[in-house]
Amino acid sequence: MSNALHDLPSGRDHEHASGRVLYGYWRSTAAYRVRIALHHKGLAFDNHPVSLIKDEQHKADYLALNPQGLVPALVDNGVRLTQSLAICEYLDDAYWDTPRLLPAEPLARARVRALAQLIACDTHPLNNLRVLRYLAAELGADDAAKQRWIHHWVGTGLAAFEALLAESAGHYAVGDTISLADVCLVPQLYSARRFNVPLDAYPRTVALGDRLEALQAFKLAHPDQQPDAK
C-alpha cells in the first residue's frame, strides 16, 4: 500500500482486499504486538504505514480514524479499533476458532493480562516516541538523560516480568500456550535492545523471548520485515 494518508474515508470505505487494514509504524512496539497477533491467528491483513517521524499520526485524515493520534489502528470489515490490547482481545473474541491469546481458565487468564499490562501499560508508555520528545523539548533532557530514563523504566518493568515468570511460565509466559503476554514481551525486548538496555539480569525473560522470536508469526511481524522499514 502507499505510505501516503490522503482523504482517508470512513467506515467500510477503509476496507481492502483482505477486509482488514492495520495502520501502524514499523518500529512501533504497539503495532508490533498487533502484527504478531494477526499472524499467529492466521488473519490476513493489509499493512498501511503511518510515519511517526513525519508526524502523519497527527494529520487530520488519520485523526479522523484514530482521534488519539497514535498507532496502531485496525479496520476490520468496517469496524474501527484502537489500542493494541483492546485490538488483540477483540481478535480473540471475534475469531474464536483461531489460536487463542487469552486462556479460558480464570487464574491463567488473569496472569496473562497482568503480564501483558505490565508491559503495555506500565513499561512501554514511558519510553515511546512522544514521551522522549517531551523530555527533550519541554524538560531539556539530553540524549544521555533520555538513555538513563529508558534504562530505568524498562529495567524496572523487565525485572517485574522476570519475577512473575517464576510462578506462571511453562514453555511460554503462562503455561505451554502462546498468549497475549508473549505477544507483548517480544516487542518490548526489541525496544530494549534498540536502546541498549542491559538484559543480563533477566535470563528467563530473554530465553523466552528467544524461543518466541524463532516462531514464524513473530518473524513475520518483526519490524525489519515491514514495508516501511528504514
Z-matrix of the N, CA and C atoms (Angstrom, degrees):
N
C 1 1.451
C 2 1.518 1 110.52
N 3 1.294 2 116.37 1 159.45
C 4 1.460 3 121.36 2 177.84
C 5 1.512 4 110.48 3 -68.79
N 6 1.329 5 116.27 4 149.91
C 7 1.457 6 120.90 5 175.72
C 8 1.518 7 111.90 6 -77.68
N 9 1.328 8 117.57 7 -15.59
C 10 1.460 9 120.36 8 -174.38
C 11 1.509 10 111.35 9 -75.00
N 12 1.320 11 115.10 10 148.64
C 13 1.459 12 121.60 11 175.75
C 14 1.521 13 106.11 12 -120.22
N 15 1.315 14 116.03 13 93.22
C 16 1.453 15 119.95 14 -178.23
C 17 1.521 16 109.27 15 -124.64
N 18 1.347 17 116.10 16 126.06
C 19 1.451 18 121.85 17 173.30
C 20 1.517 19 112.13 18 51.35
N 21 1.336 20 115.87 19 51.58
C 22 1.456 21 119.04 20 178.60
C 23 1.518 22 109.29 21 -60.58
N 24 1.332 23 118.49 22 122.43
C 25 1.450 24 120.54 23 178.03
C 26 1.511 25 110.91 24 -79.31
N 27 1.289 26 116.20 25 175.11
C 28 1.462 27 120.09 26 -177.93
C 29 1.514 28 110.53 27 -106.98
N 30 1.361 29 113.51 28 167.80
C 31 1.452 30 120.88 29 172.42
C 32 1.505 31 113.45 30 56.85
N 33 1.340 32 116.67 31 -136.94
C 34 1.448 33 121.81 32 -172.29
C 35 1.522 34 113.13 33 -69.51
N 36 1.327 35 117.86 34 -13.70
C 37 1.451 36 119.47 35 176.98
C 38 1.525 37 112.04 36 -66.24
N 39 1.351 38 117.12 37 -14.27
C 40 1.457 39 120.38 38 177.15
C 41 1.526 40 111.79 39 -75.49
N 42 1.307 41 119.08 40 -14.62
C 43 1.449 42 121.41 41 -171.44
C 44 1.526 43 111.29 42 -66.31
N 45 1.323 44 114.68 43 148.59
C 46 1.453 45 121.73 44 175.57
C 47 1.523 46 107.65 45 -126.78
N 48 1.319 47 116.00 46 -164.76
C 49 1.457 48 119.52 47 -172.09
C 50 1.522 49 112.34 48 -55.65
N 51 1.318 50 117.84 49 -38.04
C 52 1.462 51 120.81 50 -177.42
C 53 1.524 52 112.18 51 -82.68
N 54 1.342 53 117.40 52 -12.92
C 55 1.459 54 120.11 53 -172.53
C 56 1.514 55 112.51 54 77.49
N 57 1.335 56 116.64 55 6.41
C 58 1.462 57 120.81 56 -174.44
C 59 1.522 58 108.12 57 -144.31
N 60 1.334 59 116.50 58 124.86
C 61 1.464 60 121.01 59 -178.24
C 62 1.524 61 108.99 60 -128.24
N 63 1.319 62 115.57 61 127.00
C 64 1.459 63 121.21 62 175.78
C 65 1.520 64 108.84 63 -104.50
N 66 1.326 65 115.68 64 120.53
C 67 1.456 66 122.43 65 174.51
C 68 1.525 67 107.19 66 -96.37
N 69 1.330 68 116.10 67 116.26
C 70 1.454 69 119.45 68 -176.53
C 71 1.508 70 111.69 69 -156.05
N 72 1.306 71 115.00 70 -173.21
C 73 1.461 72 122.77 71 179.57
C 74 1.516 73 106.62 72 -131.97
N 75 1.299 74 117.79 73 139.81
C 76 1.462 75 121.49 74 -170.07
C 77 1.528 76 113.31 75 -56.49
N 78 1.331 77 117.13 76 -35.11
C 79 1.461 78 120.17 77 -175.15
C 80 1.525 79 112.81 78 -101.05
N 81 1.307 80 117.76 79 2.64
C 82 1.468 81 120.75 80 176.20
C 83 1.526 82 110.05 81 -71.02
N 84 1.317 83 116.72 82 123.15
C 85 1.462 84 118.59 83 179.30
C 86 1.524 85 111.75 84 -69.58
N 87 1.328 86 117.24 85 -29.70
C 88 1.464 87 119.92 86 177.86
C 89 1.527 88 110.61 87 -67.95
N 90 1.340 89 117.08 88 -43.68
C 91 1.464 90 119.92 89 176.33
C 92 1.526 91 110.71 90 -66.00
N 93 1.312 92 116.93 91 -35.95
C 94 1.468 93 122.85 92 177.13
C 95 1.530 94 109.82 93 -56.81
N 96 1.330 95 117.38 94 -43.83
C 97 1.477 96 120.54 95 178.20
C 98 1.523 97 111.36 96 -56.60
N 99 1.318 98 115.48 97 -47.33
C 100 1.465 99 118.88 98 -176.30
C 101 1.519 100 110.79 99 -67.92
N 102 1.323 101 117.64 100 -36.92
C 103 1.464 102 119.74 101 175.81
C 104 1.527 103 110.88 102 -60.25
N 105 1.328 104 116.50 103 -43.94
C 106 1.463 105 119.45 104 178.05
C 107 1.527 106 110.32 105 -59.44
N 108 1.320 107 116.72 106 -47.07
C 109 1.464 108 120.65 107 -178.42
C 110 1.525 109 110.93 108 -60.26
N 111 1.315 110 117.58 109 -44.95
C 112 1.464 111 121.14 110 -179.34
C 113 1.525 112 111.11 111 -63.31
N 114 1.321 113 116.64 112 -45.46
C 115 1.467 114 119.73 113 179.70
C 116 1.535 115 110.79 114 -66.67
N 117 1.320 116 117.43 115 -41.57
C 118 1.461 117 121.00 116 179.93
C 119 1.522 118 110.78 117 -60.74
N 120 1.315 119 116.79 118 -37.44
C 121 1.458 120 121.39 119 -179.14
C 122 1.529 121 112.95 120 -85.44
N 123 1.319 122 116.37 121 -4.77
C 124 1.452 123 119.55 122 -179.51
C 125 1.516 124 113.92 123 69.27
N 126 1.344 125 116.97 124 31.18
C 127 1.458 126 122.16 125 -178.49
C 128 1.526 127 109.36 126 -98.73
N 129 1.327 128 116.39 127 115.44
C 130 1.458 129 120.97 128 -179.28
C 131 1.523 130 110.34 129 -66.12
N 132 1.323 131 115.87 130 146.62
C 133 1.465 132 119.93 131 177.95
C 134 1.513 133 109.60 132 -155.07
N 135 1.333 134 115.29 133 155.19
C 136 1.454 135 122.36 134 171.66
C 137 1.527 136 107.60 135 -95.34
N 138 1.317 137 115.37 136 135.80
C 139 1.459 138 121.65 137 -175.46
C 140 1.523 139 108.91 138 -100.91
N 141 1.330 140 117.14 139 112.07
C 142 1.465 141 121.72 140 -178.85
C 143 1.531 142 109.14 141 -108.36
N 144 1.334 143 117.83 142 106.47
C 145 1.463 144 120.25 143 -178.30
C 146 1.534 145 113.00 144 -67.36
N 147 1.315 146 114.78 145 140.68
C 148 1.469 147 123.42 146 172.86
C 149 1.534 148 105.77 147 -126.18
N 150 1.318 149 117.02 148 110.78
C 151 1.461 150 120.10 149 -174.39
C 152 1.530 151 111.21 150 -75.75
N 153 1.321 152 116.17 151 115.40
C 154 1.463 153 120.35 152 176.06
C 155 1.526 154 110.96 153 -74.62
N 156 1.322 155 116.56 154 -28.45
C 157 1.461 156 120.59 155 179.33
C 158 1.523 157 110.56 156 -68.86
N 159 1.329 158 116.48 157 -36.21
C 160 1.464 159 121.25 158 178.62
C 161 1.528 160 112.04 159 -89.00
N 162 1.321 161 117.47 160 5.50
C 163 1.467 162 123.64 161 178.81
C 164 1.533 163 112.73 162 60.49
N 165 1.337 164 117.16 163 31.06
C 166 1.461 165 119.52 164 176.90
C 167 1.519 166 112.30 165 -64.86
N 168 1.336 167 116.64 166 -22.32
C 169 1.465 168 120.37 167 179.57
C 170 1.525 169 112.56 168 -69.26
N 171 1.348 170 117.02 169 -14.29
C 172 1.459 171 121.15 170 -179.62
C 173 1.526 172 113.10 171 -103.43
N 174 1.319 173 116.95 172 1.60
C 175 1.456 174 120.15 173 177.96
C 176 1.524 175 110.29 174 -75.06
N 177 1.317 176 114.92 175 151.56
C 178 1.464 177 120.49 176 -173.38
C 179 1.525 178 112.73 177 -58.00
N 180 1.345 179 116.74 178 -37.56
C 181 1.454 180 117.98 179 -177.16
C 182 1.524 181 111.96 180 -67.96
N 183 1.350 182 116.86 181 -36.90
C 184 1.464 183 118.05 182 176.67
C 185 1.528 184 111.33 183 -74.94
N 186 1.327 185 117.44 184 -37.90
C 187 1.466 186 119.30 185 177.92
C 188 1.523 187 111.77 186 -62.13
N 189 1.333 188 117.32 187 -27.64
C 190 1.464 189 119.89 188 174.80
C 191 1.525 190 111.00 189 -66.03
N 192 1.327 191 116.17 190 -27.33
C 193 1.464 192 120.83 191 177.59
C 194 1.522 193 111.31 192 -85.61
N 195 1.329 194 116.20 193 -43.29
C 196 1.463 195 121.74 194 -179.54
C 197 1.519 196 108.86 195 -136.04
N 198 1.334 197 118.07 196 95.74
C 199 1.468 198 121.68 197 -175.64
C 200 1.526 199 114.56 198 -58.81
N 201 1.347 200 117.62 199 -17.91
C 202 1.461 201 119.54 200 179.22
C 203 1.529 202 111.66 201 -76.10
N 204 1.316 203 116.72 202 -17.81
C 205 1.455 204 119.78 203 179.71
C 206 1.513 205 113.45 204 69.35
N 207 1.323 206 115.92 205 34.97
C 208 1.459 207 121.90 206 178.80
C 209 1.520 208 109.14 207 -126.81
N 210 1.323 209 116.01 208 162.42
C 211 1.456 210 120.48 209 169.48
C 212 1.531 211 107.41 210 -111.77
N 213 1.342 212 115.89 211 151.92
C 214 1.455 213 127.95 212 8.06
C 215 1.523 214 112.25 213 -92.33
N 216 1.334 215 113.58 214 168.30
C 217 1.458 216 122.89 215 163.03
C 218 1.525 217 106.20 216 -132.00
N 219 1.300 218 116.79 217 141.68
C 220 1.459 219 121.09 218 178.58
C 221 1.518 220 108.65 219 -122.79
N 222 1.322 221 115.79 220 132.16
C 223 1.461 222 120.93 221 170.73
C 224 1.515 223 106.60 222 -110.10
N 225 1.313 224 115.81 223 115.91
C 226 1.461 225 121.99 224 -176.38
C 227 1.522 226 109.42 225 -116.98
N 228 1.344 227 116.10 226 98.99
C 229 1.459 228 121.10 227 -179.89
C 230 1.528 229 111.71 228 51.62
N 231 1.327 230 114.81 229 46.33
C 232 1.456 231 120.93 230 175.33
C 233 1.511 232 115.19 231 92.60
N 234 1.336 233 117.70 232 -9.42
C 235 1.465 234 121.39 233 179.89
C 236 1.521 235 108.81 234 -95.42
N 237 1.342 236 117.38 235 126.43
C 238 1.462 237 121.54 236 179.67
C 239 1.528 238 109.61 237 -93.86
N 240 1.315 239 115.04 238 134.88
C 241 1.462 240 120.53 239 -179.23
C 242 1.525 241 109.35 240 -135.65
N 243 1.328 242 116.28 241 144.62
C 244 1.455 243 122.19 242 175.36
C 245 1.520 244 108.73 243 -132.39
N 246 1.328 245 115.96 244 170.94
C 247 1.459 246 125.24 245 -178.94
C 248 1.532 247 110.82 246 69.68
N 249 1.326 248 115.45 247 117.91
C 250 1.461 249 120.89 248 -169.69
C 251 1.527 250 113.65 249 -59.86
N 252 1.326 251 118.46 250 -42.08
C 253 1.465 252 119.49 251 -179.46
C 254 1.526 253 110.85 252 -67.25
N 255 1.322 254 116.61 253 -40.16
C 256 1.464 255 120.16 254 177.83
C 257 1.528 256 110.27 255 -63.84
N 258 1.327 257 117.07 256 -40.29
C 259 1.460 258 120.90 257 178.57
C 260 1.524 259 110.12 258 -62.48
N 261 1.326 260 116.79 259 -46.27
C 262 1.468 261 119.99 260 -179.00
C 263 1.530 262 111.46 261 -63.34
N 264 1.318 263 117.30 262 -40.14
C 265 1.464 264 119.26 263 178.67
C 266 1.528 265 110.81 264 -69.17
N 267 1.320 266 117.12 265 -35.99
C 268 1.463 267 120.08 266 174.80
C 269 1.526 268 110.48 267 -60.32
N 270 1.328 269 116.74 268 -46.17
C 271 1.459 270 120.34 269 179.58
C 272 1.521 271 110.81 270 -60.44
N 273 1.327 272 116.60 271 -37.67
C 274 1.462 273 120.28 272 178.42
C 275 1.535 274 111.30 273 -64.40
N 276 1.327 275 116.00 274 -41.43
C 277 1.468 276 120.29 275 -177.63
C 278 1.529 277 112.32 276 -77.96
N 279 1.336 278 116.21 277 -39.53
C 280 1.461 279 119.84 278 -175.69
C 281 1.528 280 112.18 279 -76.20
N 282 1.327 281 116.51 280 -31.27
C 283 1.460 282 121.19 281 -177.71
C 284 1.526 283 108.64 282 -119.85
N 285 1.328 284 114.20 283 65.81
C 286 1.460 285 121.52 284 -171.66
C 287 1.526 286 113.10 285 -67.19
N 288 1.347 287 117.47 286 -16.88
C 289 1.466 288 120.27 287 -179.06
C 290 1.523 289 112.35 288 -91.39
N 291 1.343 290 117.99 289 7.22
C 292 1.461 291 122.61 290 173.50
C 293 1.527 292 108.39 291 -99.88
N 294 1.342 293 118.37 292 165.57
C 295 1.480 294 119.61 293 179.38
C 296 1.524 295 111.80 294 -53.02
N 297 1.322 296 115.53 295 129.69
C 298 1.455 297 121.01 296 -173.68
C 299 1.518 298 111.44 297 -82.72
N 300 1.324 299 115.71 298 145.44
C 301 1.459 300 122.53 299 177.02
C 302 1.517 301 112.49 300 -101.11
N 303 1.333 302 116.54 301 -15.03
C 304 1.460 303 121.57 302 177.41
C 305 1.525 304 108.84 303 -122.06
N 306 1.329 305 117.39 304 123.07
C 307 1.458 306 119.82 305 -179.39
C 308 1.523 307 111.82 306 -67.28
N 309 1.315 308 116.29 307 158.49
C 310 1.468 309 120.94 308 178.85
C 311 1.524 310 111.14 309 -79.00
N 312 1.321 311 117.45 310 -31.89
C 313 1.467 312 121.06 311 -175.80
C 314 1.528 313 109.62 312 -70.09
N 315 1.339 314 118.39 313 130.80
C 316 1.471 315 121.16 314 -170.48
C 317 1.528 316 115.20 315 -57.63
N 318 1.333 317 117.99 316 -44.74
C 319 1.463 318 119.20 317 -177.09
C 320 1.526 319 110.62 318 -67.82
N 321 1.314 320 117.46 319 -44.47
C 322 1.464 321 120.21 320 178.41
C 323 1.521 322 110.55 321 -62.20
N 324 1.326 323 116.96 322 -40.34
C 325 1.460 324 121.60 323 178.73
C 326 1.530 325 110.92 324 -61.49
N 327 1.333 326 116.08 325 -43.39
C 328 1.464 327 120.19 326 178.94
C 329 1.523 328 111.20 327 -64.61
N 330 1.333 329 117.05 328 -39.29
C 331 1.457 330 119.79 329 179.68
C 332 1.528 331 111.62 330 -67.40
N 333 1.323 332 116.33 331 -39.59
C 334 1.464 333 119.50 332 175.97
C 335 1.517 334 110.66 333 -60.20
N 336 1.319 335 116.79 334 -47.73
C 337 1.463 336 120.39 335 -179.16
C 338 1.523 337 111.37 336 -63.68
N 339 1.324 338 117.54 337 -39.14
C 340 1.461 339 120.40 338 179.85
C 341 1.519 340 111.13 339 -61.60
N 342 1.331 341 116.89 340 -46.08
C 343 1.461 342 120.45 341 -179.88
C 344 1.527 343 111.13 342 -67.35
N 345 1.324 344 116.47 343 -41.59
C 346 1.471 345 119.97 344 179.31
C 347 1.519 346 111.07 345 -63.13
N 348 1.323 347 116.92 346 -43.93
C 349 1.460 348 120.41 347 -178.61
C 350 1.520 349 111.60 348 -71.63
N 351 1.337 350 117.03 349 -31.82
C 352 1.465 351 120.13 350 175.45
C 353 1.531 352 110.04 351 -55.27
N 354 1.330 353 115.75 352 -42.55
C 355 1.463 354 120.21 353 178.98
C 356 1.522 355 111.46 354 -77.42
N 357 1.337 356 115.62 355 -55.20
C 358 1.467 357 120.42 356 -168.87
C 359 1.522 358 113.61 357 -74.05
N 360 1.321 359 117.35 358 -28.07
C 361 1.473 360 120.17 359 -175.49
C 362 1.529 361 113.32 360 -105.27
N 363 1.337 362 117.07 361 -32.40
C 364 1.462 363 119.34 362 -172.31
C 365 1.527 364 114.79 363 -110.76
N 366 1.327 365 117.96 364 -16.50
C 367 1.467 366 120.48 365 -176.91
C 368 1.523 367 111.52 366 -112.64
N 369 1.309 368 117.21 367 -60.35
C 370 1.463 369 121.25 368 -176.67
C 371 1.533 370 113.87 369 -55.92
N 372 1.351 371 120.00 370 -44.28
C 373 1.474 372 117.93 371 -175.43
C 374 1.521 373 114.19 372 -59.54
N 375 1.322 374 117.41 373 -24.98
C 376 1.463 375 120.00 374 -176.73
C 377 1.525 376 112.93 375 -79.41
N 378 1.327 377 117.53 376 -11.84
C 379 1.471 378 117.75 377 179.15
C 380 1.524 379 112.28 378 -128.40
N 381 1.354 380 116.36 379 25.66
C 382 1.465 381 116.89 380 176.58
C 383 1.533 382 110.39 381 -86.54
N 384 1.306 383 115.41 382 174.70
C 385 1.467 384 120.78 383 -169.23
C 386 1.521 385 112.84 384 -60.49
N 387 1.333 386 117.63 385 -44.00
C 388 1.468 387 117.89 386 -174.58
C 389 1.522 388 111.74 387 -67.95
N 390 1.341 389 117.87 388 -32.25
C 391 1.463 390 120.44 389 176.62
C 392 1.527 391 110.67 390 -68.99
N 393 1.327 392 116.48 391 -43.81
C 394 1.463 393 119.58 392 179.80
C 395 1.525 394 111.08 393 -64.21
N 396 1.327 395 116.55 394 -37.91
C 397 1.467 396 119.60 395 176.74
C 398 1.533 397 111.00 396 -64.43
N 399 1.324 398 116.58 397 -39.92
C 400 1.471 399 120.11 398 179.94
C 401 1.530 400 110.04 399 -66.35
N 402 1.329 401 116.88 400 -42.48
C 403 1.462 402 119.87 401 178.85
C 404 1.527 403 110.99 402 -56.47
N 405 1.329 404 116.05 403 -40.77
C 406 1.461 405 119.90 404 -178.50
C 407 1.518 406 111.86 405 -76.11
N 408 1.335 407 116.71 406 -49.68
C 409 1.468 408 120.63 407 -171.72
C 410 1.524 409 112.85 408 -74.71
N 411 1.325 410 117.53 409 -38.75
C 412 1.465 411 120.51 410 -173.86
C 413 1.526 412 113.86 411 -100.46
N 414 1.312 413 117.65 412 -28.26
C 415 1.462 414 120.44 413 -175.94
C 416 1.525 415 112.42 414 -113.26
N 417 1.319 416 116.65 415 -1.03
C 418 1.461 417 120.05 416 174.92
C 419 1.512 418 115.30 417 71.32
N 420 1.324 419 117.73 418 22.69
C 421 1.459 420 120.43 419 -179.97
C 422 1.524 421 110.12 420 -71.45
N 423 1.320 422 116.10 421 129.74
C 424 1.466 423 119.52 422 175.80
C 425 1.530 424 109.13 423 -86.57
N 426 1.319 425 117.25 424 -178.68
C 427 1.462 426 120.83 425 -175.98
C 428 1.525 427 111.89 426 -60.72
N 429 1.325 428 116.82 427 -38.86
C 430 1.468 429 119.98 428 -179.52
C 431 1.524 430 111.03 429 -65.60
N 432 1.328 431 116.54 430 -40.76
C 433 1.467 432 120.11 431 178.80
C 434 1.521 433 110.70 432 -66.30
N 435 1.329 434 116.88 433 -41.33
C 436 1.461 435 119.67 434 177.91
C 437 1.534 436 110.86 435 -63.21
N 438 1.319 437 115.74 436 -38.38
C 439 1.464 438 119.57 437 178.46
C 440 1.520 439 110.89 438 -63.43
N 441 1.330 440 117.99 439 -42.29
C 442 1.470 441 121.26 440 178.00
C 443 1.521 442 110.03 441 -62.71
N 444 1.326 443 117.03 442 -41.67
C 445 1.465 444 122.60 443 178.20
C 446 1.528 445 110.07 444 -58.13
N 447 1.323 446 116.05 445 -50.28
C 448 1.463 447 120.65 446 -178.39
C 449 1.527 448 110.51 447 -62.05
N 450 1.313 449 117.10 448 -47.54
C 451 1.466 450 119.99 449 -178.24
C 452 1.523 451 111.25 450 -60.47
N 453 1.323 452 115.89 451 -39.76
C 454 1.465 453 118.60 452 -179.32
C 455 1.527 454 111.66 453 -64.50
N 456 1.325 455 116.77 454 -52.59
C 457 1.465 456 119.41 455 -172.51
C 458 1.520 457 113.00 456 -75.17
N 459 1.313 458 117.32 457 -36.86
C 460 1.470 459 118.88 458 176.04
C 461 1.526 460 109.79 459 -68.62
N 462 1.320 461 116.41 460 -40.91
C 463 1.460 462 119.38 461 177.53
C 464 1.514 463 112.23 462 -62.11
N 465 1.325 464 116.93 463 -41.14
C 466 1.465 465 120.43 464 177.74
C 467 1.523 466 111.30 465 -60.49
N 468 1.333 467 116.49 466 -43.75
C 469 1.455 468 120.42 467 -179.93
C 470 1.516 469 112.65 468 -66.59
N 471 1.329 470 116.63 469 -44.73
C 472 1.459 471 119.41 470 -178.41
C 473 1.526 472 111.84 471 -68.71
N 474 1.323 473 117.25 472 -32.02
C 475 1.462 474 119.73 473 176.19
C 476 1.530 475 110.64 474 -63.05
N 477 1.313 476 116.68 475 -42.15
C 478 1.465 477 119.94 476 177.56
C 479 1.527 478 110.92 477 -66.86
N 480 1.330 479 117.23 478 -41.10
C 481 1.463 480 120.93 479 178.08
C 482 1.522 481 110.09 480 -60.02
N 483 1.314 482 116.76 481 -45.21
C 484 1.470 483 121.96 482 178.97
C 485 1.526 484 110.95 483 -57.91
N 486 1.324 485 117.01 484 -44.70
C 487 1.467 486 120.79 485 -179.11
C 488 1.526 487 111.49 486 -65.65
N 489 1.331 488 117.10 487 -41.71
C 490 1.463 489 120.26 488 -178.62
C 491 1.523 490 112.75 489 -69.80
N 492 1.335 491 116.79 490 -29.05
C 493 1.460 492 119.20 491 177.83
C 494 1.523 493 112.00 492 -60.46
N 495 1.328 494 117.14 493 -27.27
C 496 1.460 495 120.56 494 -178.04
C 497 1.518 496 112.48 495 -59.59
N 498 1.340 497 117.22 496 -28.22
C 499 1.464 498 119.33 497 -179.09
C 500 1.515 499 113.78 498 -106.08
N 501 1.340 500 117.68 499 -6.22
C 502 1.464 501 118.61 500 -175.33
C 503 1.518 502 114.50 501 -119.49
N 504 1.318 503 117.68 502 -24.07
C 505 1.456 504 119.93 503 -167.11
C 506 1.518 505 113.09 504 -75.32
N 507 1.332 506 114.25 505 143.34
C 508 1.445 507 123.70 506 162.91
C 509 1.512 508 105.12 507 -119.26
N 510 1.329 509 116.33 508 -121.73
C 511 1.460 510 118.64 509 173.55
C 512 1.525 511 110.37 510 -72.39
N 513 1.342 512 115.57 511 -26.31
C 514 1.462 513 121.71 512 178.72
C 515 1.526 514 108.85 513 -120.83
N 516 1.317 515 117.60 514 -169.90
C 517 1.466 516 120.14 515 -171.03
C 518 1.519 517 112.68 516 -62.72
N 519 1.319 518 116.95 517 -40.23
C 520 1.464 519 121.96 518 177.09
C 521 1.525 520 107.25 519 -128.45
N 522 1.310 521 115.87 520 102.52
C 523 1.457 522 119.62 521 -179.26
C 524 1.518 523 112.31 522 71.84
N 525 1.326 524 115.30 523 -149.82
C 526 1.460 525 121.30 524 -171.50
C 527 1.526 526 113.17 525 -112.68
N 528 1.331 527 116.98 526 18.30
C 529 1.459 528 121.95 527 179.22
C 530 1.523 529 109.09 528 -124.15
N 531 1.321 530 116.13 529 136.96
C 532 1.463 531 120.21 530 177.11
C 533 1.525 532 109.76 531 -60.57
N 534 1.316 533 115.59 532 135.64
C 535 1.464 534 120.84 533 -176.89
C 536 1.521 535 110.77 534 -136.02
N 537 1.310 536 115.22 535 179.82
C 538 1.463 537 121.50 536 178.35
C 539 1.527 538 111.52 537 -60.49
N 540 1.323 539 117.39 538 -28.03
C 541 1.466 540 120.21 539 176.62
C 542 1.523 541 110.97 540 -62.95
N 543 1.317 542 117.30 541 -41.93
C 544 1.462 543 121.64 542 178.14
C 545 1.528 544 110.94 543 -67.27
N 546 1.326 545 115.62 544 -39.66
C 547 1.459 546 121.73 545 178.84
C 548 1.526 547 110.84 546 -59.55
N 549 1.314 548 116.80 547 -36.88
C 550 1.470 549 120.88 548 179.99
C 551 1.524 550 112.68 549 -79.57
N 552 1.326 551 116.79 550 -32.18
C 553 1.462 552 119.83 551 -174.35
C 554 1.523 553 112.74 552 -66.45
N 555 1.319 554 117.43 553 -48.76
C 556 1.462 555 120.12 554 -172.24
C 557 1.531 556 112.64 555 -59.10
N 558 1.336 557 119.87 556 -46.45
C 559 1.472 558 118.16 557 176.29
C 560 1.525 559 113.78 558 -61.27
N 561 1.346 560 117.01 559 -34.11
C 562 1.457 561 118.48 560 179.05
C 563 1.523 562 111.26 561 -68.45
N 564 1.334 563 117.30 562 -37.04
C 565 1.460 564 119.94 563 175.92
C 566 1.532 565 110.83 564 -66.30
N 567 1.323 566 116.52 565 -37.72
C 568 1.463 567 120.01 566 175.83
C 569 1.530 568 109.63 567 -59.17
N 570 1.329 569 116.77 568 -45.97
C 571 1.459 570 121.22 569 179.53
C 572 1.525 571 111.25 570 -64.47
N 573 1.339 572 116.42 571 -41.10
C 574 1.461 573 120.12 572 179.89
C 575 1.527 574 111.00 573 -59.93
N 576 1.317 575 116.29 574 -43.50
C 577 1.470 576 119.99 575 179.80
C 578 1.525 577 110.85 576 -68.01
N 579 1.311 578 116.05 577 -36.58
C 580 1.464 579 119.65 578 178.74
C 581 1.523 580 111.04 579 -59.13
N 582 1.340 581 116.89 580 -36.28
C 583 1.459 582 121.55 581 -178.42
C 584 1.527 583 112.41 582 -99.96
N 585 1.330 584 116.11 583 14.53
C 586 1.474 585 121.34 584 175.41
C 587 1.528 586 113.38 585 58.40
N 588 1.329 587 116.10 586 38.07
C 589 1.460 588 119.99 587 175.23
C 590 1.527 589 108.72 588 -73.67
N 591 1.333 590 119.03 589 127.64
C 592 1.466 591 120.42 590 178.69
C 593 1.532 592 110.79 591 -62.64
N 594 1.330 593 117.05 592 134.35
C 595 1.465 594 121.20 593 -174.90
C 596 1.523 595 113.48 594 -117.94
N 597 1.334 596 117.72 595 2.43
C 598 1.463 597 119.99 596 -175.13
C 599 1.525 598 113.07 597 -61.63
N 600 1.319 599 117.70 598 -26.40
C 601 1.465 600 121.06 599 -177.41
C 602 1.528 601 112.95 600 -78.42
N 603 1.336 602 117.86 601 -1.51
C 604 1.463 603 120.60 602 -174.67
C 605 1.531 604 110.93 603 -127.06
N 606 1.322 605 117.61 604 59.29
C 607 1.473 606 120.07 605 -172.76
C 608 1.526 607 113.76 606 -63.27
N 609 1.318 608 117.40 607 -39.56
C 610 1.467 609 119.56 608 -179.83
C 611 1.530 610 110.56 609 -65.58
N 612 1.330 611 115.68 610 -41.69
C 613 1.463 612 120.89 611 -179.71
C 614 1.518 613 111.43 612 -65.50
N 615 1.326 614 116.82 613 -43.87
C 616 1.460 615 121.17 614 -179.53
C 617 1.530 616 110.65 615 -66.10
N 618 1.335 617 117.31 616 -42.02
C 619 1.464 618 120.33 617 178.80
C 620 1.524 619 111.10 618 -62.48
N 621 1.332 620 116.07 619 -40.30
C 622 1.461 621 120.33 620 176.48
C 623 1.525 622 110.13 621 -62.67
N 624 1.321 623 117.64 622 -45.53
C 625 1.447 624 120.60 623 178.80
C 626 1.518 625 112.26 624 -59.73
N 627 1.326 626 117.27 625 -39.57
C 628 1.460 627 121.12 626 178.93
C 629 1.530 628 110.88 627 -63.13
N 630 1.332 629 117.51 628 -41.00
C 631 1.475 630 120.34 629 178.35
C 632 1.521 631 110.72 630 -63.95
N 633 1.313 632 115.82 631 -42.28
C 634 1.459 633 119.84 632 -178.11
C 635 1.527 634 111.65 633 -67.86
N 636 1.322 635 116.81 634 -41.58
C 637 1.460 636 120.77 635 -177.13
C 638 1.526 637 112.42 636 -64.41
N 639 1.325 638 117.31 637 -18.24
C 640 1.462 639 120.98 638 178.62
C 641 1.528 640 112.38 639 -81.57
N 642 1.331 641 117.96 640 -10.01
C 643 1.457 642 122.05 641 -178.04
C 644 1.525 643 110.63 642 -83.74
N 645 1.336 644 115.97 643 148.40
C 646 1.460 645 120.84 644 -172.39
C 647 1.523 646 112.83 645 -60.49
N 648 1.323 647 118.52 646 -42.96
C 649 1.464 648 120.52 647 -178.19
C 650 1.524 649 111.22 648 -60.90
N 651 1.319 650 116.25 649 -38.57
C 652 1.465 651 120.68 650 179.93
C 653 1.525 652 110.97 651 -72.92
N 654 1.334 653 116.42 652 -35.93
C 655 1.468 654 119.59 653 176.76
C 656 1.528 655 111.17 654 -63.65
N 657 1.336 656 116.54 655 -44.91
C 658 1.463 657 120.47 656 -178.21
C 659 1.525 658 111.74 657 -64.35
N 660 1.329 659 116.15 658 -30.97
C 661 1.464 660 120.81 659 -177.16
C 662 1.520 661 113.34 660 -84.80
N 663 1.321 662 117.94 661 -8.79
C 664 1.458 663 121.30 662 -175.05
C 665 1.530 664 111.05 663 -57.44
N 666 1.315 665 117.93 664 141.84
C 667 1.469 666 120.64 665 -179.66
C 668 1.530 667 114.00 666 -51.82
N 669 1.315 668 117.54 667 -40.07
C 670 1.468 669 120.24 668 -176.79
C 671 1.525 670 112.57 669 -64.60
N 672 1.326 671 117.44 670 -17.51
C 673 1.464 672 121.26 671 -178.22
C 674 1.527 673 112.64 672 -93.65
N 675 1.320 674 118.39 673 3.76
C 676 1.451 675 120.83 674 -174.95
C 677 1.534 676 111.51 675 -90.02
N 678 1.320 677 117.77 676 152.56
C 679 1.465 678 120.73 677 -173.96
C 680 1.524 679 113.78 678 -63.74
N 681 1.328 680 117.65 679 -24.99
C 682 1.457 681 120.45 680 -178.53
C 683 1.519 682 113.00 681 -99.34
N 684 1.336 683 117.49 682 10.14
C 685 1.456 684 120.26 683 -178.32
C 686 1.521 685 110.43 684 -61.81
N 687 1.314 686 115.63 685 133.86
C 688 1.464 687 121.05 686 -178.43
C 689 1.513 688 110.37 687 -106.45
